[in-house]
Amino acid sequence: MYDRCAGHLESLRRQETEWICHEQWLEALVSISRDVGDTEAERHLRQRLLDARLVQEADARRTLVMLSLFFADM
């Protein structure tokens, strides 16, 4: 169980780094779309950013549950 938990945490660290880059990229595209007046693209990109954040939150919740179970077994 410990190895599985440690592996999952390492995977989350990598995903977090990828997520930060992805989030910054989407925020930059939203800003560019707004600057050029493309409201449809801005709306679409904002929705993608929101969707990505919801996925990230779900991953964080799963991790908390896994860690709670791990420490409850100790």
SEFIZA-3560 file (N, C-alpha, C; in Angstrom, 3 decimals):
REM SEFIZA-3560
<numar><xx>0.828</xx><yy>-1.192</yy><zz>0.000</zz><atom>N</atom></numar>
<numar><xx>0.000</xx><yy>0.000</yy><zz>0.000</zz><atom>CA</atom></numar>
<numar><xx>0.875</xx><yy>1.259</yy><zz>0.000</zz><atom>C</atom></numar>
<numar><xx>1.958</xx><yy>1.245</yy><zz>0.788</zz><atom>N</atom></numar>
<numar><xx>2.845</xx><yy>2.412</yy><zz>0.851</zz><atom>CA</atom></numar>
<numar><xx>3.450</xx><yy>2.705</yy><zz>-0.517</zz><atom>C</atom></numar>
<numar><xx>3.940</xx><yy>1.671</yy><zz>-1.213</zz><atom>N</atom></numar>
<numar><xx>4.542</xx><yy>1.872</yy><zz>-2.537</zz><atom>CA</atom></numar>
<numar><xx>3.530</xx><yy>2.442</yy><zz>-3.518</zz><atom>C</atom></numar>
<numar><xx>2.316</xx><yy>1.932</yy><zz>-3.448</zz><atom>N</atom></numar>
<numar><xx>1.271</xx><yy>2.428</yy><zz>-4.344</zz><atom>CA</atom></numar>
<numar><xx>0.976</xx><yy>3.896</yy><zz>-4.049</zz><atom>C</atom></numar>
<numar><xx>0.894</xx><yy>4.237</yy><zz>-2.778</zz><atom>N</atom></numar>
<numar><xx>0.620</xx><yy>5.619</yy><zz>-2.371</zz><atom>CA</atom></numar>
<numar><xx>1.772</xx><yy>6.540</yy><zz>-2.793</zz><atom>C</atom></numar>
<numar><xx>3.006</xx><yy>6.105</yy><zz>-2.556</zz><atom>N</atom></numar>
<numar><xx>4.173</xx><yy>6.913</yy><zz>-2.933</zz><atom>CA</atom></numar>
<numar><xx>4.231</xx><yy>7.105</yy><zz>-4.446</zz><atom>C</atom></numar>
<numar><xx>3.941</xx><yy>6.053</yy><zz>-5.192</zz><atom>N</atom></numar>
<numar><xx>3.920</xx><yy>6.160</yy><zz>-6.655</zz><atom>CA</atom></numar>
<numar><xx>2.853</xx><yy>7.119</yy><zz>-7.135</zz><atom>C</atom></numar>
<numar><xx>1.700</xx><yy>7.062</yy><zz>-6.484</zz><atom>N</atom></numar>
<numar><xx>0.607</xx><yy>7.956</yy><zz>-6.856</zz><atom>CA</atom></numar>
<numar><xx>0.977</xx><yy>9.409</yy><zz>-6.567</zz><atom>C</atom></numar>
<numar><xx>1.616</xx><yy>9.657</yy><zz>-5.434</zz><atom>N</atom></numar>
<numar><xx>2.027</xx><yy>11.023</yy><zz>-5.093</zz><atom>CA</atom></numar>
<numar><xx>3.060</xx><yy>11.557</yy><zz>-6.082</zz><atom>C</atom></numar>
<numar><xx>3.997</xx><yy>10.712</yy><zz>-6.494</zz><atom>N</atom></numar>
<numar><xx>4.996</xx><yy>11.136</yy><zz>-7.483</zz><atom>CA</atom></numar>
<numar><xx>4.319</xx><yy>11.474</yy><zz>-8.809</zz><atom>C</atom></numar>
<numar><xx>3.366</xx><yy>10.658</yy><zz>-9.193</zz><atom>N</atom></numar>
<numar><xx>2.613</xx><yy>10.921</yy><zz>-10.417</zz><atom>CA</atom></numar>
<numar><xx>1.869</xx><yy>12.254</yy><zz>-10.317</zz><atom>C</atom></numar>
<numar><xx>1.307</xx><yy>12.535</yy><zz>-9.148</zz><atom>N</atom></numar>
<numar><xx>0.600</xx><yy>13.801</yy><zz>-8.954</zz><atom>CA</atom></numar>
<numar><xx>1.537</xx><yy>14.995</yy><zz>-9.034</zz><atom>C</atom></numar>
<numar><xx>2.753</xx><yy>14.844</yy><zz>-8.534</zz><atom>N</atom></numar>
<numar><xx>3.726</xx><yy>15.944</yy><zz>-8.634</zz><atom>CA</atom></numar>
<numar><xx>4.021</xx><yy>16.267</yy><zz>-10.103</zz><atom>C</atom></numar>
<numar><xx>4.194</xx><yy>15.228</yy><zz>-10.906</zz><atom>N</atom></numar>
<numar><xx>4.440</xx><yy>15.451</yy><zz>-12.341</zz><atom>CA</atom></numar>
<numar><xx>3.222</xx><yy>16.089</yy><zz>-12.998</zz><atom>C</atom></numar>
<numar><xx>2.033</xx><yy>15.577</yy><zz>-12.652</zz><atom>N</atom></numar>
<numar><xx>0.810</xx><yy>16.127</yy><zz>-13.228</zz><atom>CA</atom></numar>
<numar><xx>0.616</xx><yy>17.586</yy><zz>-12.832</zz><atom>C</atom></numar>
<numar><xx>0.971</xx><yy>17.920</yy><zz>-11.597</zz><atom>N</atom></numar>
<numar><xx>0.819</xx><yy>19.303</yy><zz>-11.137</zz><atom>CA</atom></numar>
<numar><xx>1.693</xx><yy>20.242</yy><zz>-11.962</zz><atom>C</atom></numar>
<numar><xx>2.925</xx><yy>19.825</yy><zz>-12.243</zz><atom>N</atom></numar>
<numar><xx>3.818</xx><yy>20.644</yy><zz>-13.070</zz><atom>CA</atom></numar>
<numar><xx>3.229</xx><yy>20.815</yy><zz>-14.465</zz><atom>C</atom></numar>
<numar><xx>2.723</xx><yy>19.715</yy><zz>-15.042</zz><atom>N</atom></numar>
<numar><xx>2.095</xx><yy>19.792</yy><zz>-16.363</zz><atom>CA</atom></numar>
<numar><xx>0.855</xx><yy>20.675</yy><zz>-16.312</zz><atom>C</atom></numar>
<numar><xx>0.072</xx><yy>20.542</yy><zz>-15.226</zz><atom>N</atom></numar>
<numar><xx>-1.141</xx><yy>21.329</yy><zz>-15.082</zz><atom>CA</atom></numar>
<numar><xx>-0.836</xx><yy>22.817</yy><zz>-15.032</zz><atom>C</atom></numar>
<numar><xx>0.181</xx><yy>23.202</yy><zz>-14.272</zz><atom>N</atom></numar>
<numar><xx>0.543</xx><yy>24.620</yy><zz>-14.155</zz><atom>CA</atom></numar>
<numar><xx>0.892</xx><yy>25.180</yy><zz>-15.530</zz><atom>C</atom></numar>
<numar><xx>1.666</xx><yy>24.437</yy><zz>-16.310</zz><atom>N</atom></numar>
<numar><xx>2.020</xx><yy>24.889</yy><zz>-17.662</zz><atom>CA</atom></numar>
<numar><xx>0.774</xx><yy>24.991</yy><zz>-18.534</zz><atom>C</atom></numar>
<numar><xx>-0.107</xx><yy>23.990</yy><zz>-18.454</zz><atom>N</atom></numar>
<numar><xx>-1.331</xx><yy>23.970</yy><zz>-19.252</zz><atom>CA</atom></numar>
<numar><xx>-2.236</xx><yy>25.140</yy><zz>-18.863</zz><atom>C</atom></numar>
<numar><xx>-2.377</xx><yy>25.379</yy><zz>-17.561</zz><atom>N</atom></numar>
<numar><xx>-3.217</xx><yy>26.475</yy><zz>-17.084</zz><atom>CA</atom></numar>
<numar><xx>-2.669</xx><yy>27.822</yy><zz>-17.551</zz><atom>C</atom></numar>
<numar><xx>-1.367</xx><yy>28.028</yy><zz>-17.462</zz><atom>N</atom></numar>
<numar><xx>-0.760</xx><yy>29.282</yy><zz>-17.903</zz><atom>CA</atom></numar>
<numar><xx>-0.945</xx><yy>29.468</yy><zz>-19.407</zz><atom>C</atom></numar>
<numar><xx>-0.828</xx><yy>28.387</yy><zz>-20.158</zz><atom>N</atom></numar>
<numar><xx>-1.015</xx><yy>28.442</yy><zz>-21.605</zz><atom>CA</atom></numar>
<numar><xx>-2.450</xx><yy>28.852</yy><zz>-21.929</zz><atom>C</atom></numar>
<numar><xx>-3.431</xx><yy>28.222</yy><zz>-21.267</zz><atom>N</atom></numar>
<numar><xx>-4.827</xx><yy>28.572</yy><zz>-21.515</zz><atom>CA</atom></numar>
<numar><xx>-5.127</xx><yy>30.015</yy><zz>-21.107</zz><atom>C</atom></numar>
<numar><xx>-4.586</xx><yy>30.454</yy><zz>-19.976</zz><atom>N</atom></numar>
<numar><xx>-4.801</xx><yy>31.837</yy><zz>-19.542</zz><atom>CA</atom></numar>
<numar><xx>-4.208</xx><yy>32.828</yy><zz>-20.542</zz><atom>C</atom></numar>
<numar><xx>-3.062</xx><yy>32.497</yy><zz>-21.103</zz><atom>N</atom></numar>
<numar><xx>-2.450</xx><yy>33.369</yy><zz>-22.115</zz><atom>CA</atom></numar>
<numar><xx>-3.325</xx><yy>33.437</yy><zz>-23.362</zz><atom>C</atom></numar>
<numar><xx>-3.866</xx><yy>32.294</yy><zz>-23.775</zz><atom>N</atom></numar>
<numar><xx>-4.741</xx><yy>32.282</yy><zz>-24.952</zz><atom>CA</atom></numar>
<numar><xx>-6.026</xx><yy>33.070</yy><zz>-24.701</zz><atom>C</atom></numar>
<numar><xx>-6.577</xx><yy>32.982</yy><zz>-23.498</zz><atom>N</atom></numar>
<numar><xx>-7.763</xx><yy>33.771</yy><zz>-23.144</zz><atom>CA</atom></numar>
<numar><xx>-7.434</xx><yy>35.255</yy><zz>-23.261</zz><atom>C</atom></numar>
<numar><xx>-6.294</xx><yy>35.645</yy><zz>-22.740</zz><atom>N</atom></numar>
<numar><xx>-5.877</xx><yy>37.047</yy><zz>-22.781</zz><atom>CA</atom></numar>
<numar><xx>-5.702</xx><yy>37.531</yy><zz>-24.221</zz><atom>C</atom></numar>
<numar><xx>-5.061</xx><yy>36.722</yy><zz>-25.041</zz><atom>N</atom></numar>
<numar><xx>-4.860</xx><yy>37.090</yy><zz>-26.451</zz><atom>CA</atom></numar>
<numar><xx>-6.207</xx><yy>37.215</yy><zz>-27.155</zz><atom>C</atom></numar>
<numar><xx>-7.100</xx><yy>36.252</yy><zz>-26.921</zz><atom>N</atom></numar>
<numar><xx>-8.424</xx><yy>36.295</yy><zz>-27.552</zz><atom>CA</atom></numar>
<numar><xx>-9.173</xx><yy>37.556</yy><zz>-27.153</zz><atom>C</atom></numar>
<numar><xx>-9.083</xx><yy>37.906</yy><zz>-25.879</zz><atom>N</atom></numar>
<numar><xx>-9.754</xx><yy>39.124</yy><zz>-25.394</zz><atom>CA</atom></numar>
<numar><xx>-9.133</xx><yy>40.358</yy><zz>-26.052</zz><atom>C</atom></numar>
<numar><xx>-7.797</xx><yy>40.385</yy><zz>-26.135</zz><atom>N</atom></numar>
<numar><xx>-7.100</xx><yy>41.538</yy><zz>-26.713</zz><atom>CA</atom></numar>
<numar><xx>-7.459</xx><yy>41.765</yy><zz>-28.178</zz><atom>C</atom></numar>
<numar><xx>-7.670</xx><yy>40.688</yy><zz>-28.924</zz><atom>N</atom></numar>
<numar><xx>-8.000</xx><yy>40.845</yy><zz>-30.347</zz><atom>CA</atom></numar>
<numar><xx>-9.505</xx><yy>40.920</yy><zz>-30.585</zz><atom>C</atom></numar>
<numar><xx>-10.288</xx><yy>40.818</yy><zz>-29.501</zz><atom>N</atom></numar>
<numar><xx>-11.732</xx><yy>40.981</yy><zz>-29.625</zz><atom>CA</atom></numar>
<numar><xx>-12.480</xx><yy>39.747</yy><zz>-30.085</zz><atom>C</atom></numar>
<numar><xx>-11.864</xx><yy>38.579</yy><zz>-30.000</zz><atom>N</atom></numar>
<numar><xx>-12.519</xx><yy>37.332</yy><zz>-30.415</zz><atom>CA</atom></numar>
<numar><xx>-13.269</xx><yy>36.746</yy><zz>-29.219</zz><atom>C</atom></numar>
<numar><xx>-14.507</xx><yy>37.205</yy><zz>-29.027</zz><atom>N</atom></numar>
<numar><xx>-15.265</xx><yy>36.798</yy><zz>-27.841</zz><atom>CA</atom></numar>
<numar><xx>-15.637</xx><yy>35.322</yy><zz>-27.867</zz><atom>C</atom></numar>
<numar><xx>-15.872</xx><yy>34.763</yy><zz>-29.036</zz><atom>N</atom></numar>
<numar><xx>-16.216</xx><yy>33.340</yy><zz>-29.132</zz><atom>CA</atom></numar>
<numar><xx>-15.036</xx><yy>32.468</yy><zz>-28.700</zz><atom>C</atom></numar>
<numar><xx>-13.855</xx><yy>32.789</yy><zz>-29.172</zz><atom>N</atom></numar>
<numar><xx>-12.658</xx><yy>32.038</yy><zz>-28.773</zz><atom>CA</atom></numar>
<numar><xx>-12.390</xx><yy>32.224</yy><zz>-27.284</zz><atom>C</atom></numar>
<numar><xx>-12.565</xx><yy>33.440</yy><zz>-26.797</zz><atom>N</atom></numar>
<numar><xx>-12.348</xx><yy>33.701</yy><zz>-25.369</zz><atom>CA</atom></numar>
<numar><xx>-13.308</xx><yy>32.867</yy><zz>-24.522</zz><atom>C</atom></numar>
<numar><xx>-14.581</xx><yy>32.824</yy><zz>-24.912</zz><atom>N</atom></numar>
<numar><xx>-15.578</xx><yy>32.040</yy><zz>-24.181</zz><atom>CA</atom></numar>
<numar><xx>-15.211</xx><yy>30.557</yy><zz>-24.190</zz><atom>C</atom></numar>
<numar><xx>-14.833</xx><yy>30.045</yy><zz>-25.352</zz><atom>N</atom></numar>
<numar><xx>-14.458</xx><yy>28.634</yy><zz>-25.488</zz><atom>CA</atom></numar>
<numar><xx>-13.239</xx><yy>28.306</yy><zz>-24.622</zz><atom>C</atom></numar>
<numar><xx>-12.236</xx><yy>29.166</yy><zz>-24.656</zz><atom>N</atom></numar>
<numar><xx>-11.017</xx><yy>28.927</yy><zz>-23.879</zz><atom>CA</atom></numar>
<numar><xx>-11.277</xx><yy>29.030</yy><zz>-22.378</zz><atom>C</atom></numar>
<numar><xx>-12.133</xx><yy>29.962</yy><zz>-21.986</zz><atom>N</atom></numar>
<numar><xx>-12.489</xx><yy>30.056</yy><zz>-20.561</zz><atom>CA</atom></numar>
<numar><xx>-13.176</xx><yy>28.770</yy><zz>-20.095</zz><atom>C</atom></numar>
<numar><xx>-14.028</xx><yy>28.207</yy><zz>-20.951</zz><atom>N</atom></numar>
<numar><xx>-14.701</xx><yy>26.955</yy><zz>-20.604</zz><atom>CA</atom></numar>
<numar><xx>-13.689</xx><yy>25.818</yy><zz>-20.488</zz><atom>C</atom></numar>
<numar><xx>-12.731</xx><yy>25.762</yy><zz>-21.403</zz><atom>N</atom></numar>
<numar><xx>-11.686</xx><yy>24.729</yy><zz>-21.323</zz><atom>CA</atom></numar>
<numar><xx>-10.873</xx><yy>24.874</yy><zz>-20.048</zz><atom>C</atom></numar>
<numar><xx>-10.576</xx><yy>26.104</yy><zz>-19.660</zz><atom>N</atom></numar>
<numar><xx>-9.825</xx><yy>26.353</yy><zz>-18.431</zz><atom>CA</atom></numar>
<numar><xx>-10.635</xx><yy>25.897</yy><zz>-17.212</zz><atom>C</atom></numar>
<numar><xx>-11.918</xx><yy>26.215</yy><zz>-17.193</zz><atom>N</atom></numar>
<numar><xx>-12.786</xx><yy>25.781</yy><zz>-16.099</zz><atom>CA</atom></numar>
<numar><xx>-12.858</xx><yy>24.256</yy><zz>-16.036</zz><atom>C</atom></numar>
<numar><xx>-13.030</xx><yy>23.609</yy><zz>-17.190</zz><atom>N</atom></numar>
<numar><xx>-13.087</xx><yy>22.148</yy><zz>-17.235</zz><atom>CA</atom></numar>
<numar><xx>-11.797</xx><yy>21.530</yy><zz>-16.708</zz><atom>C</atom></numar>
<numar><xx>-10.669</xx><yy>22.087</yy><zz>-17.099</zz><atom>N</atom></numar>
<numar><xx>-9.373</xx><yy>21.569</yy><zz>-16.648</zz><atom>CA</atom></numar>
<numar><xx>-9.232</xx><yy>21.729</yy><zz>-15.138</zz><atom>C</atom></numar>
<numar><xx>-9.703</xx><yy>22.841</yy><zz>-14.609</zz><atom>N</atom></numar>
<numar><xx>-9.630</xx><yy>23.061</yy><zz>-13.156</zz><atom>CA</atom></numar>
<numar><xx>-10.522</xx><yy>22.073</yy><zz>-12.404</zz><atom>C</atom></numar>
<numar><xx>-11.691</xx><yy>21.761</yy><zz>-12.963</zz><atom>N</atom></numar>
<numar><xx>-12.575</xx><yy>20.787</yy><zz>-12.324</zz><atom>CA</atom></numar>
<numar><xx>-11.933</xx><yy>19.404</yy><zz>-12.288</zz><atom>C</atom></numar>
<numar><xx>-11.261</xx><yy>19.031</yy><zz>-13.363</zz><atom>N</atom></numar>
<numar><xx>-10.557</xx><yy>17.746</yy><zz>-13.401</zz><atom>CA</atom></numar>
<numar><xx>-9.452</xx><yy>17.733</yy><zz>-12.351</zz><atom>C</atom></numar>
<numar><xx>-8.719</xx><yy>18.816</yy><zz>-12.245</zz><atom>N</atom></numar>
<numar><xx>-7.634</xx><yy>18.912</yy><zz>-11.263</zz><atom>CA</atom></numar>
<numar><xx>-8.179</xx><yy>18.783</yy><zz>-9.838</zz><atom>C</atom></numar>
<numar><xx>-9.307</xx><yy>19.418</yy><zz>-9.559</zz><atom>N</atom></numar>
<numar><xx>-9.914</xx><yy>19.322</yy><zz>-8.231</zz><atom>CA</atom></numar>
<numar><xx>-10.356</xx><yy>17.895</yy><zz>-7.928</zz><atom>C</atom></numar>
<numar><xx>-10.918</xx><yy>17.208</yy><zz>-8.919</zz><atom>N</atom></numar>
<numar><xx>-11.337</xx><yy>15.819</yy><zz>-8.722</zz><atom>CA</atom></numar>
<numar><xx>-10.129</xx><yy>14.934</yy><zz>-8.417</zz><atom>C</atom></numar>
<numar><xx>-9.026</xx><yy>15.157</yy><zz>-9.116</zz><atom>N</atom></numar>
<numar><xx>-7.797</xx><yy>14.401</yy><zz>-8.838</zz><atom>CA</atom></numar>
<numar><xx>-7.314</xx><yy>14.649</yy><zz>-7.415</zz><atom>C</atom></numar>
<numar><xx>-7.387</xx><yy>15.887</yy><zz>-6.972</zz><atom>N</atom></numar>
<numar><xx>-6.954</xx><yy>16.220</yy><zz>-5.612</zz><atom>CA</atom></numar>
<numar><xx>-7.840</xx><yy>15.534</yy><zz>-4.578</zz><atom>C</atom></numar>
<numar><xx>-9.147</xx><yy>15.492</yy><zz>-4.836</zz><atom>N</atom></numar>
<numar><xx>-10.054</xx><yy>14.813</yy><zz>-3.903</zz><atom>CA</atom></numar>
<numar><xx>-9.751</xx><yy>13.321</yy><zz>-3.823</zz><atom>C</atom></numar>
<numar><xx>-9.503</xx><yy>12.690</yy><zz>-4.974</zz><atom>N</atom></numar>
<numar><xx>-9.161</xx><yy>11.260</yy><zz>-4.982</zz><atom>CA</atom></numar>
<numar><xx>-7.888</xx><yy>11.008</yy><zz>-4.190</zz><atom>C</atom></numar>
<numar><xx>-6.928</xx><yy>11.893</yy><zz>-4.323</zz><atom>N</atom></numar>
<numar><xx>-5.671</xx><yy>11.746</yy><zz>-3.584</zz><atom>CA</atom></numar>
<numar><xx>-5.910</xx><yy>11.847</yy><zz>-2.083</zz><atom>C</atom></numar>
<numar><xx>-6.733</xx><yy>12.794</yy><zz>-1.666</zz><atom>N</atom></numar>
<numar><xx>-7.034</xx><yy>12.931</yy><zz>-0.238</zz><atom>CA</atom></numar>
<numar><xx>-7.713</xx><yy>11.682</yy><zz>0.312</zz><atom>C</atom></numar>
<numar><xx>-8.624</xx><yy>11.115</yy><zz>-0.454</zz><atom>N</atom></numar>
<numar><xx>-9.287</xx><yy>9.882</yy><zz>-0.023</zz><atom>CA</atom></numar>
<numar><xx>-8.270</xx><yy>8.758</yy><zz>0.097</zz><atom>C</atom></numar>
<numar><xx>-7.399</xx><yy>8.630</yy><zz>-0.900</zz><atom>N</atom></numar>
<numar><xx>-6.386</xx><yy>7.574</yy><zz>-0.871</zz><atom>CA</atom></numar>
<numar><xx>-5.462</xx><yy>7.738</yy><zz>0.340</zz><atom>C</atom></numar>
<numar><xx>-5.022</xx><yy>8.951</yy><zz>0.599</zz><atom>N</atom></numar>
<numar><xx>-4.148</xx><yy>9.193</yy><zz>1.748</zz><atom>CA</atom></numar>
<numar><xx>-4.878</xx><yy>8.935</yy><zz>3.066</zz><atom>C</atom></numar>
<numar><xx>-6.140</xx><yy>9.309</yy><zz>3.143</zz><atom>N</atom></numar>
<numar><xx>-6.924</xx><yy>9.049</yy><zz>4.353</zz><atom>CA</atom></numar>
<numar><xx>-7.022</xx><yy>7.555</yy><zz>4.622</zz><atom>C</atom></numar>
<numar><xx>-7.271</xx><yy>6.784</yy><zz>3.563</zz><atom>N</atom></numar>
<numar><xx>-7.347</xx><yy>5.330</yy><zz>3.717</zz><atom>CA</atom></numar>
<numar><xx>-5.999</xx><yy>4.754</yy><zz>4.127</zz><atom>C</atom></numar>
<numar><xx>-4.941</xx><yy>5.276</yy><zz>3.532</zz><atom>N</atom></numar>
<numar><xx>-3.599</xx><yy>4.792</yy><zz>3.850</zz><atom>CA</atom></numar>
<numar><xx>-3.279</xx><yy>5.023</yy><zz>5.323</zz><atom>C</atom></numar>
<numar><xx>-3.514</xx><yy>6.231</yy><zz>5.810</zz><atom>N</atom></numar>
<numar><xx>-3.180</xx><yy>6.543</yy><zz>7.195</zz><atom>CA</atom></numar>
<numar><xx>-4.148</xx><yy>5.895</yy><zz>8.185</zz><atom>C</atom></numar>
<numar><xx>-5.365</xx><yy>5.615</yy><zz>7.754</zz><atom>N</atom></numar>
<numar><xx>-6.317</xx><yy>4.924</yy><zz>8.623</zz><atom>CA</atom></numar>
<numar><xx>-5.874</xx><yy>3.483</yy><zz>8.870</zz><atom>C</atom></numar>
<numar><xx>-5.181</xx><yy>2.883</yy><zz>7.886</zz><atom>N</atom></numar>
<numar><xx>-4.697</xx><yy>1.504</yy><zz>8.017</zz><atom>CA</atom></numar>
<numar><xx>-3.454</xx><yy>1.399</yy><zz>8.879</zz><atom>C</atom></numar>
<numar><xx>-2.783</xx><yy>2.506</yy><zz>9.150</zz><atom>N</atom></numar>
<numar><xx>-1.530</xx><yy>2.455</yy><zz>9.913</zz><atom>CA</atom></numar>
<numar><xx>-1.773</xx><yy>2.208</yy><zz>11.374</zz><atom>C</atom></numar>
//
